[in-house]
Amino acid sequence: MPFTDTPWPNGAPCWADIAVPDLPAALGFYGAVIGWSFVDTGEDYGHFAICQTEGHAAAGIGPVMQEGQPSFWTLYLATDDVDATTKLVTDGGGSVLAGPMDIPDTGRMAVCADATGGVFGLWQAAGQVGIEVFNQPGSLVWEDARLTDVERGREFYSGLFPYRFAEVPGLPLEEYGTFGLGDEPLGGMGGTMGAPEGTPSHWLVYFGVESVDASVAAATERGGTVMMAAQDTPFGRMAVLTDPFGAPFAVHQEILEADEG
Protein backbone atom coordinates (compact mmCIF):
# COMPACT_ATOMS: atom_id res chain seq x y z
CA MET A 1 0.00 0.00 0.00
CA PRO A 2 1.37 3.49 -0.84
CA PHE A 3 2.24 5.40 2.34
CA THR A 4 4.67 8.26 2.96
CA ASP A 5 6.14 10.27 5.84
CA THR A 6 8.18 12.53 3.54
CA PRO A 7 7.11 16.10 2.72
CA TRP A 8 5.58 16.42 -0.73
CA PRO A 9 7.52 18.29 -3.43
CA ASN A 10 6.66 21.87 -4.41
CA GLY A 11 3.40 21.94 -6.34
CA ALA A 12 2.22 18.45 -5.46
CA PRO A 13 -1.33 18.12 -4.13
CA CYS A 14 -0.69 17.23 -0.50
CA TRP A 15 -3.86 17.67 1.58
CA ALA A 16 -7.61 18.20 1.43
CA ASP A 17 -9.98 19.34 4.15
CA ILE A 18 -13.49 20.65 4.67
CA ALA A 19 -15.37 22.69 7.29
CA VAL A 20 -18.93 21.55 8.04
CA PRO A 21 -21.82 22.82 10.19
CA ASP A 22 -22.46 19.39 11.77
CA LEU A 23 -19.22 17.55 12.52
CA PRO A 24 -20.73 14.29 13.88
CA ALA A 25 -23.01 14.01 10.83
CA ALA A 26 -20.07 14.61 8.50
CA LEU A 27 -17.96 11.95 10.18
CA GLY A 28 -20.82 9.47 9.92
CA PHE A 29 -21.30 10.33 6.24
CA TYR A 30 -17.68 10.16 5.14
CA GLY A 31 -16.92 7.16 7.31
CA ALA A 32 -19.63 5.24 5.45
CA VAL A 33 -18.91 6.62 1.98
CA ILE A 34 -15.08 6.60 1.93
CA GLY A 35 -14.35 4.12 4.72
CA TRP A 36 -12.35 6.46 6.93
CA SER A 37 -11.75 6.25 10.66
CA PHE A 38 -11.16 9.50 12.56
CA VAL A 39 -8.86 10.99 15.18
CA ASP A 40 -10.11 13.99 17.18
CA THR A 41 -7.28 16.53 17.54
CA GLY A 42 -8.91 17.99 20.64
CA GLU A 43 -10.50 21.16 21.94
CA ASP A 44 -7.47 23.36 21.24
CA TYR A 45 -7.92 22.61 17.52
CA GLY A 46 -11.71 22.87 17.50
CA HIS A 47 -12.05 19.07 17.48
CA PHE A 48 -10.72 19.01 13.91
CA ALA A 49 -10.83 15.37 12.81
CA ILE A 50 -8.00 13.67 10.94
CA CYS A 51 -9.47 11.17 8.49
CA GLN A 52 -7.38 8.02 8.45
CA THR A 53 -6.88 4.95 6.30
CA GLU A 54 -5.05 2.11 8.04
CA GLY A 55 -3.87 4.59 10.67
CA HIS A 56 -2.44 7.10 8.18
CA ALA A 57 -3.70 10.64 7.57
CA ALA A 58 -5.83 10.97 4.42
CA ALA A 59 -7.78 14.25 4.84
CA GLY A 60 -9.34 16.52 7.47
CA ILE A 61 -12.85 17.51 8.57
CA GLY A 62 -13.51 20.37 10.98
CA PRO A 63 -16.34 22.62 12.14
CA VAL A 64 -17.25 25.85 10.34
CA MET A 65 -15.95 28.97 12.02
CA GLN A 66 -19.15 30.99 11.63
CA GLU A 67 -22.80 30.32 10.92
CA GLY A 68 -23.69 30.27 7.24
CA GLN A 69 -20.13 29.51 6.09
CA PRO A 70 -20.31 27.36 2.93
CA SER A 71 -18.87 23.86 2.99
CA PHE A 72 -16.49 22.76 0.24
CA TRP A 73 -13.38 20.64 -0.05
CA THR A 74 -10.16 22.68 -0.17
CA LEU A 75 -7.21 21.14 -1.98
CA TYR A 76 -3.74 22.13 -0.72
CA LEU A 77 -0.59 22.33 -2.80
CA ALA A 78 2.78 21.73 -1.16
CA THR A 79 5.35 24.50 -0.93
CA ASP A 80 8.70 24.90 0.78
CA ASP A 81 7.90 28.55 1.54
CA VAL A 82 4.29 29.63 2.00
CA ASP A 83 5.20 33.29 2.32
CA ALA A 84 7.10 33.36 -0.95
CA THR A 85 4.36 31.44 -2.75
CA THR A 86 1.61 33.76 -1.52
CA LYS A 87 3.56 36.66 -3.03
CA LEU A 88 3.51 34.80 -6.34
CA VAL A 89 -0.24 34.34 -5.89
CA THR A 90 -0.86 38.08 -5.68
CA ASP A 91 1.72 38.83 -8.38
CA GLY A 92 -0.19 36.46 -10.66
CA GLY A 93 -3.57 38.09 -10.13
CA GLY A 94 -4.84 35.86 -7.35
CA SER A 95 -5.63 36.78 -3.76
CA VAL A 96 -4.77 35.54 -0.28
CA LEU A 97 -7.92 34.77 1.70
CA ALA A 98 -6.33 33.59 4.96
CA GLY A 99 -2.79 33.46 6.33
CA PRO A 100 -0.04 32.71 6.00
CA MET A 101 -0.38 31.27 9.49
CA ASP A 102 1.36 28.69 11.64
CA ILE A 103 -0.41 25.56 12.85
CA PRO A 104 1.64 24.74 15.97
CA ASP A 105 3.87 21.67 15.64
CA THR A 106 2.24 20.87 12.30
CA GLY A 107 3.04 23.33 9.50
CA ARG A 108 2.38 26.71 7.94
CA MET A 109 -0.54 27.36 5.64
CA ALA A 110 -2.51 29.84 3.59
CA VAL A 111 -5.81 29.77 1.72
CA CYS A 112 -5.87 31.57 -1.61
CA ALA A 113 -7.96 32.20 -4.71
CA ASP A 114 -6.43 31.81 -8.14
CA ALA A 115 -6.73 34.40 -10.89
CA THR A 116 -10.07 32.90 -12.02
CA GLY A 117 -11.51 32.75 -8.49
CA GLY A 118 -10.85 29.09 -7.64
CA VAL A 119 -10.03 28.53 -3.95
CA PHE A 120 -7.04 26.39 -2.97
CA GLY A 121 -4.66 26.03 -0.06
CA LEU A 122 -0.89 26.07 0.39
CA TRP A 123 0.88 23.82 2.89
CA GLN A 124 4.43 24.06 4.19
CA ALA A 125 5.06 20.89 6.14
CA ALA A 126 6.63 20.78 9.58
CA GLY A 127 5.34 18.09 11.95
CA GLN A 128 2.67 16.96 9.47
CA VAL A 129 3.62 16.21 5.86
CA GLY A 130 -0.01 16.32 4.74
CA ILE A 131 -1.54 13.17 3.32
CA GLU A 132 0.33 10.05 4.37
CA VAL A 133 -1.64 7.63 2.20
CA PHE A 134 -2.26 7.98 -1.53
CA ASN A 135 -3.41 6.21 -4.70
CA GLN A 136 -5.52 3.61 -2.94
CA PRO A 137 -9.04 3.26 -1.52
CA GLY A 138 -9.51 5.73 1.32
CA SER A 139 -7.10 8.29 -0.12
CA LEU A 140 -6.90 11.26 -2.44
CA VAL A 141 -6.32 9.79 -5.91
CA TRP A 142 -6.91 12.70 -8.32
CA GLU A 143 -7.98 16.34 -8.47
CA ASP A 144 -9.33 18.63 -11.16
CA ALA A 145 -9.08 22.38 -11.39
CA ARG A 146 -12.35 23.29 -13.11
CA LEU A 147 -11.86 26.82 -14.32
CA THR A 148 -13.95 29.51 -15.97
CA ASP A 149 -10.88 30.59 -17.95
CA VAL A 150 -8.57 27.64 -18.63
CA GLU A 151 -5.78 29.60 -20.31
CA ARG A 152 -5.68 32.15 -17.50
CA GLY A 153 -5.72 29.40 -14.91
CA ARG A 154 -2.79 27.56 -16.46
CA GLU A 155 -0.86 30.81 -16.68
CA PHE A 156 -1.52 31.48 -13.00
CA TYR A 157 -0.60 28.05 -11.64
CA SER A 158 2.52 27.78 -13.79
CA GLY A 159 3.60 31.05 -12.17
CA LEU A 160 3.53 29.32 -8.78
CA PHE A 161 5.08 25.97 -9.68
CA PRO A 162 6.99 24.49 -12.65
CA TYR A 163 3.99 22.61 -13.97
CA ARG A 164 3.96 20.90 -17.33
CA PHE A 165 0.64 20.51 -19.13
CA ALA A 166 -0.24 17.55 -21.33
CA GLU A 167 -3.15 16.47 -23.47
CA VAL A 168 -5.58 13.70 -22.62
CA PRO A 169 -6.26 11.57 -25.71
CA GLY A 170 -9.44 12.66 -27.41
CA LEU A 171 -9.71 16.04 -25.70
CA PRO A 172 -8.34 19.40 -26.87
CA LEU A 173 -5.95 20.94 -24.37
CA GLU A 174 -7.98 24.14 -24.23
CA GLU A 175 -10.85 22.09 -22.77
CA TYR A 176 -9.01 19.70 -20.44
CA GLY A 177 -5.54 18.32 -19.86
CA THR A 178 -3.25 17.17 -17.09
CA PHE A 179 -0.77 19.12 -15.01
CA GLY A 180 2.29 17.64 -13.41
CA LEU A 181 5.89 17.96 -12.31
CA GLY A 182 8.08 16.32 -14.91
CA ASP A 183 6.34 13.58 -16.87
CA GLU A 184 4.12 12.35 -14.03
CA PRO A 185 0.58 13.80 -14.07
CA LEU A 186 -0.70 15.03 -10.73
CA GLY A 187 -4.22 16.05 -11.71
CA GLY A 188 -6.34 17.70 -14.34
CA MET A 189 -6.98 21.28 -15.36
CA GLY A 190 -9.78 22.34 -17.66
CA GLY A 191 -13.16 24.00 -18.06
CA THR A 192 -16.16 23.67 -15.78
CA MET A 193 -17.11 20.42 -17.54
CA GLY A 194 -20.78 20.99 -18.22
CA ALA A 195 -21.57 22.52 -14.83
CA PRO A 196 -24.59 24.85 -14.66
CA GLU A 197 -24.04 28.33 -16.06
CA GLY A 198 -22.54 30.62 -13.46
CA THR A 199 -20.61 27.86 -11.64
CA PRO A 200 -17.42 29.48 -10.32
CA SER A 201 -13.93 28.08 -10.71
CA HIS A 202 -13.22 25.34 -8.18
CA TRP A 203 -11.12 22.29 -7.42
CA LEU A 204 -12.81 18.88 -7.40
CA VAL A 205 -11.16 16.18 -5.28
CA TYR A 206 -11.42 12.47 -6.07
CA PHE A 207 -11.23 9.89 -3.28
CA GLY A 208 -10.48 6.25 -3.96
CA VAL A 209 -13.05 3.70 -2.79
CA GLU A 210 -13.40 -0.07 -2.93
CA SER A 211 -16.74 0.18 -4.76
CA VAL A 212 -18.16 3.31 -6.38
CA ASP A 213 -21.64 1.81 -6.42
CA ALA A 214 -21.54 1.01 -2.71
CA SER A 215 -20.27 4.53 -1.96
CA VAL A 216 -23.05 6.11 -4.03
CA ALA A 217 -25.63 4.04 -2.16
CA ALA A 218 -24.10 4.97 1.21
CA ALA A 219 -24.08 8.66 0.25
CA THR A 220 -27.72 8.80 -0.83
CA GLU A 221 -28.81 6.89 2.27
CA ARG A 222 -27.12 9.54 4.42
CA GLY A 223 -28.36 12.73 2.80
CA GLY A 224 -25.93 13.10 -0.07
CA THR A 225 -26.90 13.62 -3.70
CA VAL A 226 -25.60 12.32 -7.02
CA MET A 227 -24.28 14.98 -9.42
CA MET A 228 -22.87 12.49 -11.93
CA ALA A 229 -24.08 8.89 -11.86
CA ALA A 230 -21.55 6.09 -11.54
CA GLN A 231 -19.98 5.27 -14.88
CA ASP A 232 -17.02 3.43 -16.30
CA THR A 233 -14.35 5.51 -18.04
CA PRO A 234 -10.95 4.69 -19.54
CA PHE A 235 -9.52 5.87 -16.21
CA GLY A 236 -11.72 3.83 -13.86
CA ARG A 237 -15.25 3.84 -12.51
CA MET A 238 -16.30 7.12 -10.94
CA ALA A 239 -19.19 9.25 -9.72
CA VAL A 240 -19.56 12.83 -8.50
CA LEU A 241 -21.52 13.36 -5.29
CA THR A 242 -22.38 16.08 -2.82
CA ASP A 243 -22.37 15.56 0.91
CA PRO A 244 -25.37 16.57 3.10
CA PHE A 245 -23.96 20.12 3.28
CA GLY A 246 -23.74 20.58 -0.49
CA ALA A 247 -19.98 20.05 -0.88
CA PRO A 248 -19.11 18.24 -4.13
CA PHE A 249 -16.50 15.51 -4.38
CA ALA A 250 -15.84 12.50 -6.60
CA VAL A 251 -15.29 8.84 -5.82
CA HIS A 252 -13.07 6.63 -7.97
CA GLN A 253 -12.62 2.88 -8.26
CA GLU A 254 -9.77 1.35 -10.16
CA ILE A 255 -11.02 -1.20 -12.69
CA LEU A 256 -8.80 -4.23 -12.91
CA GLU A 257 -8.71 -6.49 -15.95
CA ALA A 258 -10.41 -9.24 -13.97
CA ASP A 259 -13.26 -6.84 -13.17
CA GLU A 260 -13.75 -6.12 -16.87
CA GLY A 261 -14.01 -9.73 -17.87
RODO-2510 file (C-alpha; in nm, 4 decimals, decimal comma):
residues 261
     n   res          X          Y          Z
     1     m     0,0000     0,0000     0,0000
     2     p     0,1368     0,3487    -0,0839
     3     f     0,2240     0,5401     0,2338
     4     t     0,4672     0,8265     0,2962
     5     d     0,6141     1,0271     0,5841
     6     t     0,8182     1,2525     0,3541
     7     p     0,7108     1,6103     0,2718
     8     w     0,5579     1,6421    -0,0732
     9     p     0,7517     1,8288    -0,3430
    10     n     0,6664     2,1874    -0,4407
    11     g     0,3399     2,1942    -0,6340
    12     a     0,2225     1,8449    -0,5456
    13     p    -0,1329     1,8120    -0,4132
    14     c    -0,0687     1,7228    -0,0502
    15     w    -0,3860     1,7667     0,1576
    16     a    -0,7609     1,8204     0,1433
    17     d    -0,9984     1,9343     0,4145
    18     i    -1,3487     2,0646     0,4670
    19     a    -1,5373     2,2686     0,7289
    20     v    -1,8933     2,1553     0,8041
    21     p    -2,1819     2,2819     1,0194
    22     d    -2,2459     1,9389     1,1765
    23     l    -1,9222     1,7554     1,2516
    24     p    -2,0735     1,4289     1,3880
    25     a    -2,3009     1,4005     1,0834
    26     a    -2,0072     1,4612     0,8495
    27     l    -1,7958     1,1949     1,0183
    28     g    -2,0817     0,9467     0,9916
    29     f    -2,1303     1,0325     0,6244
    30     y    -1,7681     1,0163     0,5144
    31     g    -1,6923     0,7155     0,7309
    32     a    -1,9629     0,5237     0,5454
    33     v    -1,8911     0,6622     0,1983
    34     i    -1,5080     0,6601     0,1930
    35     g    -1,4345     0,4123     0,4716
    36     w    -1,2346     0,6460     0,6931
    37     s    -1,1748     0,6255     1,0659
    38     f    -1,1158     0,9496     1,2557
    39     v    -0,8857     1,0994     1,5176
    40     d    -1,0105     1,3986     1,7182
    41     t    -0,7283     1,6527     1,7539
    42     g    -0,8911     1,7985     2,0644
    43     e    -1,0496     2,1159     2,1940
    44     d    -0,7466     2,3359     2,1239
    45     y    -0,7916     2,2605     1,7519
    46     g    -1,1714     2,2865     1,7495
    47     h    -1,2051     1,9068     1,7479
    48     f    -1,0724     1,9014     1,3910
    49     a    -1,0829     1,5374     1,2813
    50     i    -0,8003     1,3673     1,0944
    51     c    -0,9475     1,1169     0,8485
    52     q    -0,7384     0,8017     0,8451
    53     t    -0,6877     0,4948     0,6297
    54     e    -0,5049     0,2106     0,8043
    55     g    -0,3871     0,4591     1,0675
    56     h    -0,2441     0,7098     0,8176
    57     a    -0,3696     1,0645     0,7573
    58     a    -0,5828     1,0970     0,4424
    59     a    -0,7778     1,4254     0,4838
    60     g    -0,9342     1,6518     0,7473
    61     i    -1,2848     1,7510     0,8573
    62     g    -1,3514     2,0374     1,0978
    63     p    -1,6344     2,2618     1,2142
    64     v    -1,7246     2,5852     1,0340
    65     m    -1,5945     2,8973     1,2025
    66     q    -1,9152     3,0987     1,1630
    67     e    -2,2804     3,0315     1,0921
    68     g    -2,3690     3,0274     0,7239
    69     q    -2,0133     2,9507     0,6090
    70     p    -2,0308     2,7364     0,2933
    71     s    -1,8866     2,3857     0,2990
    72     f    -1,6493     2,2761     0,0238
    73     w    -1,3379     2,0636    -0,0052
    74     t    -1,0160     2,2678    -0,0175
    75     l    -0,7206     2,1140    -0,1983
    76     y    -0,3736     2,2129    -0,0717
    77     l    -0,0591     2,2328    -0,2803
    78     a     0,2779     2,1727    -0,1159
    79     t     0,5346     2,4496    -0,0930
    80     d     0,8703     2,4896     0,0776
    81     d     0,7903     2,8550     0,1538
    82     v     0,4289     2,9628     0,2003
    83     d     0,5196     3,3293     0,2319
    84     a     0,7101     3,3357    -0,0949
    85     t     0,4361     3,1441    -0,2754
    86     t     0,1607     3,3755    -0,1516
    87     k     0,3562     3,6657    -0,3029
    88     l     0,3512     3,4795    -0,6343
    89     v    -0,0241     3,4339    -0,5885
    90     t    -0,0858     3,8079    -0,5683
    91     d     0,1721     3,8832    -0,8384
    92     g    -0,0191     3,6464    -1,0664
    93     g    -0,3567     3,8095    -1,0128
    94     g    -0,4840     3,5861    -0,7348
    95     s    -0,5630     3,6783    -0,3758
    96     v    -0,4768     3,5536    -0,0277
    97     l    -0,7924     3,4768     0,1703
    98     a    -0,6329     3,3586     0,4965
    99     g    -0,2793     3,3461     0,6327
   100     p    -0,0038     3,2709     0,6001
   101     m    -0,0381     3,1271     0,9491
   102     d     0,1359     2,8692     1,1638
   103     i    -0,0413     2,5558     1,2854
   104     p     0,1643     2,4736     1,5970
   105     d     0,3875     2,1670     1,5636
   106     t     0,2238     2,0872     1,2298
   107     g     0,3043     2,3331     0,9499
   108     r     0,2379     2,6708     0,7937
   109     m    -0,0542     2,7361     0,5643
   110     a    -0,2515     2,9845     0,3588
   111     v    -0,5808     2,9766     0,1715
   112     c    -0,5866     3,1568    -0,1609
   113     a    -0,7961     3,2198    -0,4707
   114     d    -0,6431     3,1810    -0,8140
   115     a    -0,6734     3,4401    -1,0893
   116     t    -1,0068     3,2905    -1,2020
   117     g    -1,1513     3,2748    -0,8486
   118     g    -1,0852     2,9088    -0,7641
   119     v    -1,0031     2,8529    -0,3952
   120     f    -0,7040     2,6390    -0,2974
   121     g    -0,4655     2,6031    -0,0056
   122     l    -0,0893     2,6069     0,0390
   123     w     0,0877     2,3823     0,2892
   124     q     0,4430     2,4061     0,4194
   125     a     0,5062     2,0888     0,6136
   126     a     0,6629     2,0779     0,9579
   127     g     0,5337     1,8094     1,1949
   128     q     0,2674     1,6957     0,9475
   129     v     0,3617     1,6206     0,5857
   130     g    -0,0006     1,6323     0,4738
   131     i    -0,1537     1,3169     0,3325
   132     e     0,0333     1,0053     0,4372
   133     v    -0,1639     0,7635     0,2200
   134     f    -0,2263     0,7976    -0,1527
   135     n    -0,3411     0,6212    -0,4702
   136     q    -0,5525     0,3605    -0,2944
   137     p    -0,9037     0,3258    -0,1519
   138     g    -0,9506     0,5734     0,1316
   139     s    -0,7095     0,8293    -0,0116
   140     l    -0,6903     1,1263    -0,2441
   141     v    -0,6317     0,9790    -0,5912
   142     w    -0,6909     1,2697    -0,8317
   143     e    -0,7983     1,6340    -0,8465
   144     d    -0,9328     1,8625    -1,1161
   145     a    -0,9079     2,2385    -1,1389
   146     r    -1,2353     2,3287    -1,3114
   147     l    -1,1858     2,6824    -1,4318
   148     t    -1,3951     2,9507    -1,5971
   149     d    -1,0878     3,0586    -1,7952
   150     v    -0,8571     2,7637    -1,8627
   151     e    -0,5777     2,9604    -2,0306
   152     r    -0,5684     3,2154    -1,7502
   153     g    -0,5717     2,9401    -1,4907
   154     r    -0,2788     2,7555    -1,6459
   155     e    -0,0856     3,0808    -1,6684
   156     f    -0,1523     3,1482    -1,2999
   157     y    -0,0602     2,8053    -1,1635
   158     s     0,2520     2,7782    -1,3790
   159     g     0,3603     3,1046    -1,2168
   160     l     0,3530     2,9319    -0,8782
   161     f     0,5079     2,5966    -0,9675
   162     p     0,6994     2,4493    -1,2648
   163     y     0,3985     2,2613    -1,3973
   164     r     0,3955     2,0900    -1,7327
   165     f     0,0640     2,0507    -1,9125
   166     a    -0,0242     1,7552    -2,1326
   167     e    -0,3148     1,6469    -2,3470
   168     v    -0,5580     1,3704    -2,2621
   169     p    -0,6262     1,1570    -2,5711
   170     g    -0,9441     1,2661    -2,7414
   171     l    -0,9709     1,6040    -2,5699
   172     p    -0,8338     1,9397    -2,6873
   173     l    -0,5946     2,0935    -2,4370
   174     e    -0,7975     2,4143    -2,4225
   175     e    -1,0848     2,2090    -2,2766
   176     y    -0,9009     1,9701    -2,0436
   177     g    -0,5536     1,8320    -1,9857
   178     t    -0,3252     1,7168    -1,7093
   179     f    -0,0772     1,9123    -1,5006
   180     g     0,2294     1,7640    -1,3414
   181     l     0,5887     1,7956    -1,2308
   182     g     0,8079     1,6322    -1,4908
   183     d     0,6337     1,3584    -1,6868
   184     e     0,4120     1,2355    -1,4034
   185     p     0,0581     1,3802    -1,4075
   186     l    -0,0702     1,5032    -1,0725
   187     g    -0,4218     1,6047    -1,1712
   188     g    -0,6335     1,7697    -1,4343
   189     m    -0,6984     2,1278    -1,5357
   190     g    -0,9783     2,2344    -1,7663
   191     g    -1,3157     2,3995    -1,8057
   192     t    -1,6159     2,3674    -1,5781
   193     m    -1,7107     2,0425    -1,7541
   194     g    -2,0783     2,0993    -1,8224
   195     a    -2,1570     2,2519    -1,4834
   196     p    -2,4590     2,4852    -1,4663
   197     e    -2,4039     2,8329    -1,6055
   198     g    -2,2537     3,0622    -1,3456
   199     t    -2,0613     2,7860    -1,1641
   200     p    -1,7416     2,9484    -1,0324
   201     s    -1,3929     2,8082    -1,0715
   202     h    -1,3221     2,5339    -0,8181
   203     w    -1,1116     2,2286    -0,7419
   204     l    -1,2813     1,8883    -0,7404
   205     v    -1,1160     1,6184    -0,5282
   206     y    -1,1420     1,2469    -0,6071
   207     f    -1,1233     0,9891    -0,3279
   208     g    -1,0483     0,6250    -0,3959
   209     v    -1,3053     0,3700    -0,2790
   210     e    -1,3403    -0,0068    -0,2926
   211     s    -1,6743     0,0180    -0,4756
   212     v    -1,8163     0,3310    -0,6383
   213     d    -2,1642     0,1809    -0,6422
   214     a    -2,1535     0,1013    -0,2709
   215     s    -2,0269     0,4529    -0,1963
   216     v    -2,3052     0,6106    -0,4035
   217     a    -2,5629     0,4039    -0,2160
   218     a    -2,4105     0,4968     0,1214
   219     a    -2,4081     0,8657     0,0249
   220     t    -2,7718     0,8805    -0,0832
   221     e    -2,8813     0,6891     0,2269
   222     r    -2,7124     0,9538     0,4425
   223     g    -2,8363     1,2725     0,2798
   224     g    -2,5926     1,3104    -0,0074
   225     t    -2,6902     1,3621    -0,3698
   226     v    -2,5601     1,2321    -0,7024
   227     m    -2,4281     1,4982    -0,9425
   228     m    -2,2865     1,2486    -1,1933
   229     a    -2,4078     0,8895    -1,1865
   230     a    -2,1549     0,6086    -1,1537
   231     q    -1,9978     0,5270    -1,4880
   232     d    -1,7018     0,3428    -1,6304
   233     t    -1,4353     0,5505    -1,8036
   234     p    -1,0949     0,4691    -1,9544
   235     f    -0,9516     0,5872    -1,6213
   236     g    -1,1716     0,3830    -1,3860
   237     r    -1,5249     0,3842    -1,2506
   238     m    -1,6298     0,7122    -1,0938
   239     a    -1,9195     0,9247    -0,9715
   240     v    -1,9562     1,2832    -0,8500
   241     l    -2,1518     1,3361    -0,5285
   242     t    -2,2376     1,6076    -0,2823
   243     d    -2,2372     1,5556     0,0914
   244     p    -2,5369     1,6566     0,3099
   245     f    -2,3964     2,0119     0,3281
   246     g    -2,3743     2,0579    -0,0489
   247     a    -1,9980     2,0055    -0,0880
   248     p    -1,9111     1,8240    -0,4134
   249     f    -1,6500     1,5506    -0,4382
   250     a    -1,5839     1,2502    -0,6600
   251     v    -1,5285     0,8837    -0,5822
   252     h    -1,3069     0,6632    -0,7969
   253     q    -1,2621     0,2876    -0,8264
   254     e    -0,9765     0,1355    -1,0165
   255     i    -1,1024    -0,1195    -1,2691
   256     l    -0,8798    -0,4225    -1,2906
   257     e    -0,8709    -0,6493    -1,5946
   258     a    -1,0411    -0,9244    -1,3967
   259     d    -1,3262    -0,6839    -1,3174
   260     e    -1,3746    -0,6118    -1,6872
   261     g    -1,4009    -0,9730    -1,7869
***
